[in-house]
Amino acid sequence: MIYSFSSVLLLLLLLAPTVAWSTPKDQSQPANVAETVDAAPPRPALPYPPNRTRPSRAQVAALIPAVASRYGVEEALVRAVVAAESNYNAHAVSSAGAVGLMQLMPATASDYGVSSADALFDPQTNLRTGTRHLKRLLNKYNNDYGRVIMAYNAGEGVVDRTNSQVTYLETLNYTEAVINNYRRHGGTAPTQAALKQVRTLRGVRNTGKARRLLKKYLDPSLLSLNVKPTLSARYLDPSLHEVGPKSKPMFELETSVIR
């Protein structure tokens, strides 16, 4: 049987709704991106403060003398660290996951037998754990308050690796703030050398930053140009310098490097 072109076209149009049209899958794109891309590991949830009334500053301050005495740490140092770390907020949580009054990381607290981050919201537990940590640092660094405070903030590894030459701005500011607070609370241990070191390290940091900026924005070759006159000494007088198309520059820059 022979069909005309128009009849064939009409037949196709009538059948079109029932025909499943498909296009070849683009082999350059995966069917499911998740099948080929490893999902980023979920970020651990931060500890969440307990649903109870937060102790007042006065209540926290009243706990410090007994804890400091128990572990043989100056009360003024404990107060200074609490003020710098949490401003007496027992429910404080940092973006890194440090918890409570003395902003303890759960991993650090576990070294002292505290296995639950939630337990660190308890003022007594937090103060005891943080003060024990301070005592260990004081023993390790021979009561060098500057090194102890730096290590409390930046970690012992950083202090040891840099031979106490920590240049983190946060650590330098923290160390200075804690020492000043310690003095205000009647602390008597020598801290002047530590403050001097902080200011020296801050200067080193600023100098290094300035050098990096110069290196980034200033062409070093400009610092090694020699200047030589192109005319005789008589014509170095600007009033005698010839004007016009035949004039010569009074100076030329040589690109040879001065050694």
C-alpha positions in Angstrom: 0.0 0.0 0.0 1.3 3.4 -1.0 0.8 6.4 1.3 1.1 10.0 0.2 3.4 12.3 2.1 0.5 14.3 3.6 -1.2 11.1 4.9 2.0 9.9 6.6 2.5 13.3 8.2 -1.0 13.3 9.5 -0.6 9.9 11.0 2.6 11.0 12.8 0.8 14.0 14.3 -2.0 11.8 15.5 0.4 9.4 17.2 2.7 12.1 18.7 1.0 12.3 22.1 1.5 8.6 22.7 5.2 8.4 21.5 7.9 8.9 24.2 10.5 11.0 22.6 13.9 10.9 24.3 17.3 12.4 23.7 20.6 10.6 24.2 22.1 11.2 27.7 24.9 13.7 27.8 27.8 11.4 28.7 29.8 14.5 29.7 27.6 15.1 32.7 26.9 12.5 35.4 23.3 11.5 36.1 23.8 12.3 39.7 26.5 14.8 40.7 26.5 13.3 44.2 27.6 10.0 42.8 30.9 11.5 41.6 31.7 14.2 44.2 32.5 13.3 47.7 30.3 15.2 50.1 32.2 17.5 52.5 32.3 16.0 56.0 29.7 17.6 58.3 31.1 20.1 60.7 30.7 18.9 64.3 28.0 20.7 66.1 29.1 23.2 68.7 28.2 22.5 72.3 24.9 24.1 73.3 24.5 25.9 76.6 22.2 24.3 79.1 18.7 25.4 79.6 19.2 26.8 83.1 19.9 30.2 84.6 23.4 31.4 84.0 25.3 32.2 87.2 26.0 35.8 87.8 29.5 37.4 87.8 29.4 37.7 91.6 28.5 34.0 91.9 31.4 33.0 89.6 33.8 35.4 91.4 32.9 33.8 94.7 34.1 30.4 93.5 37.5 31.4 92.3 39.4 31.8 95.6 38.8 28.2 96.8 39.7 26.7 93.4 42.8 28.8 93.0 43.9 27.8 96.5 43.2 24.2 96.0 45.6 24.0 93.0 48.2 26.5 94.1 47.5 29.1 91.4 47.4 32.8 92.1 43.8 33.9 92.4 44.7 37.0 90.3 45.8 34.9 87.4 42.6 32.8 87.4 40.5 35.9 87.5 42.5 37.5 84.7 42.1 34.4 82.4 38.3 34.1 83.2 37.9 37.8 82.4 39.8 37.6 79.1 38.3 34.3 78.0 34.6 34.7 78.7 34.1 37.8 80.8 32.6 35.6 83.5 30.0 34.1 81.1 29.7 30.4 82.2 27.6 29.6 79.1 30.1 31.1 76.6 30.9 29.0 73.5 33.5 30.1 70.9 33.3 29.4 67.2 36.0 26.8 67.6 34.0 25.0 70.3 35.7 26.2 73.4 33.4 26.1 76.4 32.6 28.0 79.5 34.3 30.4 81.9 37.9 29.5 80.9 37.0 28.6 77.3 38.3 25.0 77.4 38.4 22.8 74.4 36.8 19.4 75.1 40.0 17.7 74.0 42.0 19.6 76.6 39.4 19.0 79.3 39.6 15.2 78.6 43.2 15.3 79.7 41.9 16.2 83.2 39.2 13.5 83.3 36.3 15.6 81.9 34.8 13.6 79.1 31.7 15.6 78.4 31.6 19.0 76.8 28.3 19.6 78.6 30.0 19.2 81.9 32.2 22.2 81.1 29.2 24.5 81.4 29.2 23.8 85.2 31.2 26.7 86.7 32.9 24.5 89.3 34.0 21.9 86.8 35.2 24.5 84.3 37.2 26.5 86.9 38.8 23.4 88.4 39.8 22.1 84.9 41.1 25.4 83.6 43.0 26.1 86.8 44.6 22.6 86.7 45.7 23.4 83.2 47.2 26.7 84.2 49.0 24.9 87.0 50.5 22.4 84.6 51.7 25.2 82.3 53.2 27.1 85.2 55.2 23.9 86.2 56.2 23.3 82.6 57.4 26.9 81.9 58.9 27.5 85.4 56.4 30.1 86.3 57.2 32.2 83.3 53.8 34.0 83.1 54.4 35.3 79.6 54.9 31.8 78.2 52.1 30.3 80.3 49.6 32.8 79.0 50.7 32.4 75.4 50.5 28.7 75.7 47.0 28.9 77.2 45.8 30.8 74.1 47.9 29.5 71.2 48.7 26.0 72.5 51.9 24.5 73.9 53.0 23.2 70.5 53.1 26.7 69.0 55.0 28.1 72.0 57.6 25.3 71.9 58.0 25.2 68.2 58.6 29.0 68.0 60.7 29.1 71.1 58.1 31.4 72.6 58.4 33.8 69.6 54.6 33.7 68.9 53.6 36.4 66.5 49.9 35.7 66.2 48.2 39.0 66.7 45.4 37.4 68.7 47.9 35.8 71.1 49.9 38.9 71.5 46.8 41.0 72.3 45.5 38.3 74.6 48.7 38.0 76.5 48.9 41.7 77.1 45.3 41.9 78.2 45.7 39.0 80.7 48.8 40.5 82.2 47.3 43.9 82.6 44.2 42.3 84.1 46.4 40.2 86.4 48.1 43.3 87.7 44.8 45.1 88.3 43.8 42.1 90.4 46.9 42.4 92.6 49.1 39.9 90.9 52.7 40.2 92.0 54.7 37.9 89.8 57.2 39.5 87.4 55.5 40.3 84.2 57.4 43.3 82.8 59.7 41.2 80.7 56.7 39.4 79.2 55.0 42.7 78.3 58.2 43.9 76.7 58.5 40.7 74.7 54.9 41.1 73.5 55.6 44.6 72.3 58.8 43.5 70.6 57.0 40.6 68.9 54.3 42.9 67.8 56.9 45.2 66.2 58.5 42.2 64.5 55.1 41.3 63.1 54.4 44.8 61.9 57.9 45.0 60.3 57.3 41.7 58.5 54.0 42.9 57.3 55.5 46.1 56.0 58.2 44.2 54.2 55.6 41.9 52.6 53.6 45.0 51.4 56.7 46.6 49.9 57.6 43.4 48.2 54.1 43.1 46.8 53.5 46.7 45.7 57.0 48.1 45.1 59.2 47.1 42.2 62.5 46.2 43.8 64.4 47.1 40.7 63.6 50.8 41.4 65.8 50.6 44.4 68.9 49.7 42.4 69.0 52.5 39.9 72.2 54.6 39.5 72.0 58.2 38.4 74.6 59.6 36.1 74.8 63.1 34.5 74.6 63.2 30.7 76.0 66.7 30.3 79.2 68.4 31.5 79.2 69.9 35.0 78.8 73.4 33.5 75.4 72.4 32.0 74.1 70.9 35.2 73.0 74.4 36.1 69.3 74.4 35.1 69.5 78.0 33.9 72.1 77.0 31.2 70.1 73.9 30.1 69.2 74.1 26.4 65.6 74.1 25.6 64.1 72.7 22.4 64.0 69.5 20.4 67.8 69.1 20.5 68.0 69.3 24.3 69.2 66.4 26.3 68.0 65.2 29.6 70.0 66.4 32.5 70.1 62.9 34.0 69.8 59.3 32.9 69.1 56.3 35.1 71.3 53.3 34.9 69.8 49.9 35.6 73.0 48.3 36.9 72.6 47.0 40.5 74.8 48.5 43.2 76.5 45.7 45.1 
